[in-house]
């Protein structure tokens, strides 16, 4: 079968299974197996697919039909122009989270500083910022050792040397290692879904680690904890930036204001939903 015909047939198959990005899914999976880019597929679509390729492609399509995320099938996802390795032990980096990176880069306007990324997962946020601010010392922490190992591998494969990673339950390891360790910026994309959120049974989220998605207090528990705890780790005039759900902006702003942060504001994502709230710590 020709590659272009194979793609058309596969896209129809995935669309019937409910994929909202059926054609793209088919192209990405086939490119992964062929080790080519999508431009190559369009250029050489008249080539015949070998039987061995057809069998491997069919196996991936079957897993995608069951809903398994493409990023887990290929083992990678692009974020902020960086190709990151992914594993089922971590969340899949998403375009909405690039809003958090954008705001962090605005605040990281000095030539040097210290930044802490809480709950790093793949290392996407920390590595994106470190790649843009080579003079900054970036530290990412995650509770799960497998996530820390993955983030370290991503840093190595991208040759980003100003970002390091450490296992920690939020700030716990920082308190143990060095009392009073402080940062100019603290950023986080913490769990913020309620345990009955309907998104938990839809799409890719079904396959992602629940511990990285769900928080108590209707999804606000970890956000409120970080607002309180970050005060002990922010340098004077430092900033705390938190990603949250589209309907949580008002609650996070209130938490920041109640905790004594200044210049509290929320920023919208690509769809216009409030996605990141931030506040400055007094003392500058």
Beta strands, then each sheet from edge to edge (+ up, - down):
strand 1: 76-79
strand 2: 82-85
strand 3: 113-118
strand 4: 136-142
strand 5: 163-167
strand 6: 183-188
strand 7: 234-243
strand 8: 262-268
strand 9: 274-280
sheet 1: 1+ 2-
sheet 2: 5+ 4+ 3+ 6+ 7+ 9- 8+
end
